[in-house]
């Protein structure tokens, strides 16, 4: 969309925005960032969102697989998929509002800290046991 392209071009020239591709050490990129923007159409449970939140970044995304992590106006901002105007507004808001950016980032870090491999594994194992139990009982 032209609005987003213009916004990115303007801030890229000023050094305020960087577009990253693949990185061997994403932690260093997160550490040098203020906001994580992930305007996806659909993701099951995007690891990058959990990583960014775990590094204390507020997340701007769409309602998708990480929706349980990204709460609108608590851990970040949620915009409609395919809505460049909403995305641009959200980016501007967190670029301009340092206090909200820091508050959302702290809340994102706290929320992400509860999502560990051990906890996710235990939750999935519990779900499998429930399904197997239901099948045995003919439910």
Phi, psi and omega in degrees: 000144183298322182297315180291317179301318179295316180298314180296315180300316180300313184279336175293317178298323182280350182087003182279338183234137173230139176256120184254139171263218178297142178223135176290330183231077183296335179302321179293324178291315178301318182298331180264011184249160177254330185214147174249121182248123183223078185275071186268156174279320181195137175214145178287308180196075190296117181303321183299327179293317179294320178298311182298315179297319179297336176271007176084021179264134170292147185247133170250118184208188178252166179287096183220207186306329180266016183301330179290341178268318184265103176261127183302127180063022172233306178247359181166203180232138180247128180239159179291140177297142179072023181242082183298329178296315177296319180297314179298318179297317180296317179297314179300317183301311182284336174292325184268335187253087183299320181298313178295318180302315180290319180295314179295322179296318178295318179293323178295318179299316180296317180295319181291331181295339178277350183257086179253161177301321181297315182292316179297317178299316179296319178297318180291321177297319178298319179296316178298316178299320179297318179295315179297318178298317180296321178294318179297323182274001177073025180275000000 
